Amino acid sequence: MTAFFATCPKGLEYLLRDELTALGAEAHEALAGVRFEGTLETAYRACLESRLASRVLRPIAEFDAPDADALYAGVRAVDWSQHLAADGSFAVDAVCAQSALTHSQFVALRVKDAVVDQFRERAGARPNVDVERPDLRLNLRLKKDRATLSLDLAGTPLHRRGWRQGQGEAPLKENLAAAMLLRAQWPAIHAGGGALLDPMCGSGTLLIEGALMAAGVAPGLRRDYFGFLGWRGHDAALWQRLRADAETRAAEGLRRLRACFFGSDADPAMIAAAKRNAQAAGVAGFLRLERRDVAHLARPAGVEAPGLVIANPPYGERLGERSALPALYRTLGVRLREGFYGWRAAVLTSDDALGRALGLRAEKRYTLFNGALECALLCFDLTPREEAPRATKPLSPGATMAKNRIVKNARHLRKRLAREGIACYRVYDQDLPEYAAAIDVYAAVPEATPDAPPQAYLHVQEYQAPADVPEHVARERLRDLVRAAGEALEVPRERIAVKQRRRGKGGAKYGRLDERGEFLLAEEGGLRFRINLTDYLDTGLFLDHRLVRAKVRELARGRRFLNLFAYTGTASVYAAAGGARETVSVDLSATYLDWASRNLALNGFSGHAHRLVQADALDFLAGERGRYGLIYVDPPTFSNSKRAEDFDVQRDHVRLLAACGERLERGGVIVFSNNFRRFRLDAAALAARFAIEDWSRGSIPFDFERRADIHGCWLLRPHAA
């Protein structure tokens, strides 16, 4: 019995161990590979039939190599005439870790020198170096100054099956595709008569691997090169017998194979590449490929047995625009849920937030590596199960107090909310110091179903806990508060969005937000607005500015309206609804301007009368020549955008308001607000130009009375000339 080592991508070790065991090896998993023992036939079978291995190594020497001389001597000690002819060719791969020798190219060069020098000394001739297809490829692994020198029996990575004719920008390696199919239970699904469907098939890797796997075609059968073919220890008769046996099994398997492989892609170039690859792999007749967008994904016609939908969507690392991905994943999830009852599905993603955007609960989650990128393979059973109701854990005494407080607050607010027609409001704001969060209620509907009855959604924002409160305690209290709020207001967990702070460099901050792309429609003041509870720190509708927006509507009739730092354009919608003859919304963010455009259109306001401008507010004012009867200014506390000069509201508000004054019509009004709680209006600097009305107290809605300093608001009118 000889020792071998089969390498593989991280995450595939256990699958590879089982595969090699089935091939007759005695195998034990290691990091990024499997150690196994067997005969030369076992190693040949691994090279020919392993779907998961990257390389198959046969160690031939192990020695200490604390320096270059020791490395050279250890390699020279091997009798290379047993492995390579003097007129042959070879190549050396080297990897170093935790060793005095750290440069892998230098290490490979010293190994090459030792081999060449021995041949020169003994035979008077030397083998050539061929890095592409050498007779013998050597692998030197140096870890903690201990060298392991091996023959690379594969020669080139085994994921290169020999059929690939073309690929996309981010191709999936064939052995990773095989692992996905195995984890997703494809062999069992095929045995049960099921089909395989890839709705983002790219160059066809998953479908081709799935077809070859179902037919039992050895993955190495189409390779014309292995690293052992020029090795002097090669047993050509044994290899020919193994290949002949594999060819017989492949022919029989392809005769029995069903045409049950379906692929689609939005890119016609990828469909063409997939067809070429399928032809080269000998399975083109079993695949049905067509150009189709994910939005039109449907179960293949005539397929009765449940099958498997498998996909490797863009991650936003190299392919696709990141901002478009949540919508793509969400669409895929909807199509799976609605069109593939009884099937299974598997999706590979590098981002948990994108995985959640599918809107499906994963039955299994496997960690795999696509190159160096850590990914998750999410496996789904698309047959809903009837689950017995689980016993609900009782609330803690503190959480019970929080629930009672929320119930009391909701009861107290109910009549006034109904009387004033308010559907989005604050119900809790750190009423109990231990439960430090604000909870807002939004009555809303999914944007995709605008005519559905509204349902309550909760938006929970954690406040920074005092420094003496351990993070795990604050986290547990927040979980309790979320449960308490859900029970008090009868809102299920899936309709509760939580923004949670995490301590990090520079103090407490919000952790990475989700990117689900899930927009809702909420109503306020008889108008509708798009909100997003998960993807941004704010939702798109500042509830504490409800009365400020109402004031804008009151003042807007017949006036030209300018909205600086427009955000999602809610004030512009109110101004338009109040009868403004024109609105201009200015913001640096293209994302927010698009959102503002949608909010305006949602309420019937579009066209030339409602202009959106992507610009810095101060730059816009400096270049603008028009005048406005109403200007709304709600700047951030500070901004250090790369596209504009730094802005600080305390430092720069006088300059900003003076510039606004230059653009006011006679009798015009500036509505100025901001949320910097330590802000102090420099009335002395502004009094010469404006009559100033401090409307801060009057602008705070009744449901924000506990936090009356949440914003300030002033009305500024220029003195009569």
Backbone hydrogen bonds, N-H to C=O, Kabsch-Sander energy under -0.5 kcal/mol:
donor,donor_aa,acceptor,acceptor_aa,energy
2,T,38,G,-2.9
4,F,36,F,-2.8
5,F,57,L,-2.4
6,A,34,V,-2.8
7,T,5,F,-0.6
7,T,55,R,-1.8
8,C,32,A,-1.8
12,L,9,P,-1.8
16,L,12,L,-2.7
17,R,13,E,-2.5
18,D,14,Y,-2.0
19,E,15,L,-2.2
20,L,16,L,-2.9
21,T,17,R,-2.2
22,A,18,D,-2.0
23,L,19,E,-1.0
24,G,21,T,-1.6
25,A,20,L,-2.4
26,E,37,E,-1.9
27,A,25,A,-0.8
28,H,35,R,-2.8
30,A,33,G,-3.1
33,G,30,A,-1.2
34,V,6,A,-2.5
35,R,28,H,-2.7
36,F,4,F,-2.2
37,E,26,E,-1.6
38,G,2,T,-2.0
43,A,39,T,-1.7
44,Y,40,L,-2.6
45,R,41,E,-2.7
46,A,42,T,-2.1
47,C,43,A,-2.1
48,L,44,Y,-2.4
49,E,45,R,-3.6
50,S,46,A,-1.7
54,S,7,T,-3.7
55,R,7,T,-0.8
57,L,5,F,-3.4
58,R,151,L,-2.6
60,I,149,L,-3.2
61,A,149,L,-1.6
63,F,147,A,-2.0
65,A,145,D,-3.5
71,L,67,D,-2.0
72,Y,68,A,-2.6
73,A,69,D,-2.5
74,G,70,A,-2.3
75,V,71,L,-1.9
76,R,72,Y,-2.4
77,A,73,A,-1.4
78,V,75,V,-1.4
80,W,78,V,-1.3
82,Q,79,D,-1.3
83,H,80,W,-1.3
84,L,80,W,-2.3
88,G,85,A,-1.9
90,F,128,N,-2.4
91,A,136,L,-1.6
93,D,138,L,-2.6
95,V,140,L,-2.1
97,A,142,L,-2.2
102,T,100,A,-0.7
104,S,102,T,-0.8
107,V,103,H,-2.2
108,A,104,S,-2.6
109,L,105,Q,-2.1
110,R,106,F,-2.2
111,V,107,V,-2.1
112,K,108,A,-2.3
113,D,109,L,-2.5
114,A,110,R,-2.1
115,V,111,V,-2.0
116,V,112,K,-2.6
117,D,113,D,-2.9
118,Q,114,A,-1.6
119,F,115,V,-1.9
120,R,116,V,-2.6
121,E,117,D,-2.2
122,R,118,Q,-2.3
123,A,119,F,-3.3
124,G,119,F,-0.9
124,G,120,R,-1.0
125,A,119,F,-0.8
128,N,88,G,-2.4
130,D,90,F,-1.8
130,D,128,N,-0.5
136,L,89,S,-1.3
138,L,91,A,-2.9
138,L,136,L,-0.5
139,N,150,S,-2.8
140,L,93,D,-2.8
141,R,139,N,-0.5
141,R,148,T,-2.5
142,L,95,V,-2.7
142,L,140,L,-0.5
143,K,141,R,-0.6
143,K,146,R,-2.3
144,K,97,A,-1.9
146,R,143,K,-1.8
147,A,63,F,-3.4
147,A,145,D,-0.5
148,T,141,R,-2.4
149,L,61,A,-2.9
150,S,139,N,-2.8
150,S,148,T,-0.5
151,L,58,R,-2.4
152,D,137,R,-3.2
153,L,56,V,-2.3
153,L,151,L,-1.1
154,A,56,V,-0.7
156,T,154,A,-1.4
158,L,54,S,-3.2
160,R,157,P,-1.7
161,R,159,H,-1.3
173,K,171,P,-0.5
177,A,173,K,-2.3
178,A,174,E,-2.2
179,A,175,N,-1.8
180,M,176,L,-2.3
181,L,177,A,-2.2
182,L,178,A,-2.3
183,R,179,A,-2.8
184,A,180,M,-1.9
185,Q,182,L,-1.5
186,W,181,L,-2.7
189,I,185,Q,-2.1
190,H,186,W,-3.0
191,A,187,P,-2.2
192,G,188,A,-1.4
193,G,190,H,-2.0
194,G,189,I,-2.7
196,L,260,C,-2.7
197,L,308,L,-2.6
198,D,262,F,-2.5
201,C,198,D,-0.6
201,C,264,S,-2.4
204,G,201,C,-2.8
208,I,204,G,-2.7
209,E,205,T,-2.8
210,G,206,L,-2.4
211,A,207,L,-2.3
212,L,208,I,-2.6
213,M,209,E,-2.4
214,A,210,G,-2.2
215,A,211,A,-2.0
216,G,212,L,-0.7
216,G,213,M,-0.7
217,V,212,L,-2.4
220,G,48,L,-2.6
221,L,218,A,-1.9
223,R,220,G,-1.1
227,G,153,L,-0.9
228,F,153,L,-1.2
229,L,226,F,-1.1
230,G,135,D,-0.7
231,W,228,F,-1.1
232,R,83,H,-1.9
234,H,231,W,-1.7
236,A,234,H,-0.8
239,W,235,D,-2.2
240,Q,236,A,-2.4
241,R,237,A,-2.1
242,L,238,L,-2.2
243,R,239,W,-2.5
244,A,240,Q,-2.5
245,D,241,R,-2.2
246,A,242,L,-2.2
247,E,243,R,-2.6
248,T,244,A,-2.1
249,R,245,D,-2.2
250,A,246,A,-2.4
251,A,247,E,-2.3
252,E,248,T,-2.1
253,G,249,R,-2.5
254,L,250,A,-2.6
255,R,251,A,-1.5
256,R,252,E,-1.4
257,L,253,G,-0.9
260,C,258,R,-1.8
261,F,286,F,-1.4
262,F,196,L,-2.9
262,F,260,C,-0.5
263,G,288,R,-2.8
264,S,198,D,-2.1
265,D,290,E,-1.2
270,M,267,D,-0.7
271,I,267,D,-1.5
272,A,268,P,-2.1
273,A,269,A,-2.0
274,A,270,M,-2.7
275,K,271,I,-2.1
276,R,272,A,-2.0
277,N,273,A,-2.5
278,A,274,A,-2.5
279,Q,275,K,-2.1
280,A,276,R,-2.2
281,A,277,N,-2.0
282,G,278,A,-0.6
282,G,279,Q,-0.8
283,V,278,A,-2.4
284,A,278,A,-0.9
286,F,283,V,-2.0
287,L,283,V,-0.5
287,L,284,A,-1.2
288,R,261,F,-2.6
289,L,287,L,-0.5
290,E,263,G,-1.8
292,R,265,D,-1.4
292,R,290,E,-0.5
296,H,293,D,-1.9
297,L,294,V,-2.1
303,V,300,P,-1.6
304,E,302,G,-0.7
308,L,195,A,-2.8
309,V,344,R,-2.5
310,I,197,L,-2.6
310,I,308,L,-0.6
311,A,346,A,-2.2
316,G,319,L,-0.8
324,A,321,E,-1.3
325,L,321,E,-0.8
325,L,322,R,-1.1
328,L,324,A,-1.5
329,Y,325,L,-2.7
330,R,326,P,-2.7
331,T,327,A,-2.4
332,L,328,L,-2.3
333,G,329,Y,-2.6
334,V,330,R,-2.3
335,R,331,T,-2.5
336,L,332,L,-2.4
337,R,333,G,-2.5
338,E,334,V,-2.4
339,G,335,R,-2.2
340,F,336,L,-1.5
342,G,382,L,-0.8
343,W,340,F,-2.0
344,R,307,G,-2.4
345,A,380,F,-2.2
346,A,309,V,-2.3
347,V,378,L,-2.3
348,L,311,A,-2.1
349,T,347,V,-0.5
349,T,376,A,-2.3
355,G,351,D,-2.1
356,R,352,D,-2.5
357,A,353,A,-1.4
358,L,354,L,-0.6
358,L,355,G,-1.1
359,G,356,R,-1.7
362,A,360,L,-0.6
363,E,379,C,-2.8
364,K,379,C,-1.5
366,Y,377,L,-2.2
368,L,366,Y,-0.6
368,L,375,C,-2.0
369,F,10,K,-0.9
370,N,368,L,-0.5
370,N,373,L,-2.5
371,G,369,F,-1.0
373,L,370,N,-1.6
374,E,372,A,-0.6
375,C,368,L,-3.3
376,A,349,T,-3.5
377,L,366,Y,-3.3
378,L,347,V,-2.9
378,L,376,A,-0.7
379,C,364,K,-2.7
379,C,377,L,-0.6
380,F,345,A,-3.3
382,L,343,W,-2.4
382,L,380,F,-0.7
387,E,385,R,-0.8
400,T,396,S,-2.6
401,M,397,P,-1.9
402,A,398,G,-2.1
403,K,399,A,-2.7
404,N,400,T,-2.6
405,R,401,M,-2.2
406,I,402,A,-2.4
407,V,403,K,-2.6
408,K,404,N,-2.4
409,N,405,R,-2.7
410,A,406,I,-2.7
411,R,407,V,-2.3
412,H,408,K,-2.3
413,L,409,N,-2.1
414,R,410,A,-1.5
415,K,411,R,-0.6
417,L,413,L,-2.6
418,A,414,R,-2.3
419,R,415,K,-2.6
420,E,416,R,-2.4
421,G,417,L,-0.6
421,G,418,A,-0.6
422,I,417,L,-2.6
423,A,421,G,-0.6
425,Y,441,V,-1.9
427,V,439,I,-2.5
428,Y,439,I,-1.4
430,Q,437,A,-2.4
435,Y,432,L,-1.8
436,A,434,E,-0.9
437,A,435,Y,-1.4
438,A,461,Q,-2.5
439,I,428,Y,-3.0
440,D,459,H,-2.4
441,V,425,Y,-3.5
442,Y,457,Y,-2.8
443,A,423,A,-0.9
444,A,442,Y,-0.7
444,A,455,Q,-2.7
445,V,521,L,-1.7
447,E,519,F,-2.5
449,T,446,P,-1.6
452,A,449,T,-1.8
455,Q,444,A,-2.8
457,Y,442,Y,-2.5
458,L,495,R,-2.4
459,H,440,D,-2.5
460,V,458,L,-0.5
460,V,497,A,-3.2
461,Q,438,A,-2.6
461,Q,459,H,-0.5
462,E,460,V,-0.5
462,E,499,K,-2.6
463,Y,436,A,-2.6
469,V,466,P,-1.9
474,A,470,P,-2.2
475,R,471,E,-2.5
476,E,472,H,-1.9
477,R,473,V,-2.4
478,L,474,A,-2.2
479,R,475,R,-2.1
480,D,476,E,-2.3
481,L,477,R,-2.5
482,V,478,L,-2.5
483,R,479,R,-2.2
484,A,480,D,-2.7
485,A,481,L,-2.8
486,G,482,V,-2.4
487,E,483,R,-2.4
488,A,484,A,-2.8
489,L,485,A,-2.5
490,E,486,G,-0.8
491,V,486,G,-2.0
495,R,492,P,-2.0
496,I,493,R,-1.9
497,A,458,L,-3.0
497,A,495,R,-0.5
499,K,460,V,-3.2
500,Q,498,V,-0.6
502,R,509,K,-4.9
504,G,507,G,-1.6
507,G,504,G,-2.1
509,K,502,R,-2.2
511,G,500,Q,-1.9
514,D,534,T,-1.0
519,F,517,G,-0.9
520,L,531,I,-2.8
521,L,445,V,-3.1
522,A,520,L,-0.5
522,A,529,F,-2.8
523,E,443,A,-0.7
524,E,527,L,-2.5
527,L,524,E,-1.8
529,F,522,A,-2.9
531,I,520,L,-2.7
532,N,539,T,-2.3
543,L,541,L,-0.9
545,H,542,F,-1.4
546,R,543,L,-1.5
549,R,545,H,-2.6
550,A,546,R,-1.7
551,K,547,L,-2.1
552,V,548,V,-2.1
553,R,549,R,-2.2
554,E,550,A,-2.1
555,L,551,K,-2.0
556,A,552,V,-1.2
558,G,579,G,-2.5
559,R,556,A,-2.5
561,F,582,E,-2.8
562,L,630,L,-2.5
563,N,584,V,-3.2
564,L,562,L,-0.6
564,L,632,Y,-2.5
565,F,586,V,-0.7
566,A,586,V,-2.7
569,G,566,A,-2.3
573,V,569,G,-2.0
574,Y,570,T,-2.1
575,A,571,A,-2.6
576,A,572,S,-2.7
577,A,573,V,-2.6
578,G,574,Y,-1.7
579,G,576,A,-1.3
580,A,575,A,-2.2
581,R,559,R,-1.2
582,E,559,R,-1.0
583,T,609,A,-2.8
584,V,561,F,-2.1
585,S,611,R,-2.6
586,V,563,N,-3.0
586,V,584,V,-0.5
587,D,613,V,-2.1
590,A,588,L,-0.5
593,L,589,S,-2.0
594,D,590,A,-2.2
595,W,591,T,-2.0
596,A,592,Y,-2.8
597,S,593,L,-2.5
598,R,594,D,-2.1
599,N,595,W,-2.4
600,L,596,A,-2.5
601,A,597,S,-2.6
602,L,598,R,-2.5
603,N,599,N,-0.9
603,N,600,L,-0.9
604,G,601,A,-1.7
605,F,600,L,-2.8
606,S,604,G,-0.6
610,H,607,G,-1.8
611,R,583,T,-2.6
613,V,585,S,-3.2
615,A,587,D,-1.0
615,A,613,V,-0.9
620,F,616,D,-2.6
621,L,617,A,-2.5
622,A,618,L,-2.1
623,G,619,D,-1.6
624,E,620,F,-1.5
628,Y,663,R,-2.8
629,G,560,R,-1.2
630,L,560,R,-1.8
631,I,669,V,-2.4
632,Y,562,L,-3.1
633,V,631,I,-0.5
633,V,671,V,-3.0
634,D,564,L,-1.1
639,S,647,F,-2.4
644,A,641,S,-1.2
647,F,639,S,-2.8
649,V,637,T,-2.9
652,D,648,D,-3.2
653,H,649,V,-1.3
656,L,652,D,-2.3
657,L,653,H,-2.9
658,A,654,V,-2.5
659,A,655,R,-1.9
660,C,656,L,-1.9
661,G,657,L,-2.4
662,E,658,A,-1.3
663,R,659,A,-0.5
663,R,660,C,-1.5
664,L,661,G,-1.3
665,E,628,Y,-2.7
668,G,665,E,-2.1
669,V,629,G,-1.8
670,I,716,L,-2.6
671,V,631,I,-2.9
671,V,669,V,-0.5
672,F,670,I,-0.7
672,F,714,W,-2.9
673,S,633,V,-2.6
674,N,712,G,-1.5
677,R,675,N,-0.8
679,F,676,F,-1.9
683,A,681,L,-2.0
686,L,682,D,-1.1
687,A,683,A,-2.2
689,R,686,L,-1.3
690,F,686,L,-2.6
691,A,717,R,-3.5
692,I,690,F,-0.6
693,E,715,L,-2.6
694,D,692,I,-0.5
695,W,693,E,-1.0
695,W,713,C,-1.8
699,S,695,W,-1.2
699,S,696,S,-0.7
700,I,697,R,-1.2
704,F,701,P,-1.9
705,E,702,F,-1.2
707,R,704,F,-1.7
708,A,705,E,-0.8
710,I,707,R,-1.8
712,G,674,N,-2.4
714,W,672,F,-2.8
715,L,693,E,-2.6
716,L,670,I,-2.7
716,L,714,W,-0.5
717,R,691,A,-2.3
717,R,715,L,-0.5
719,H,689,R,-2.0
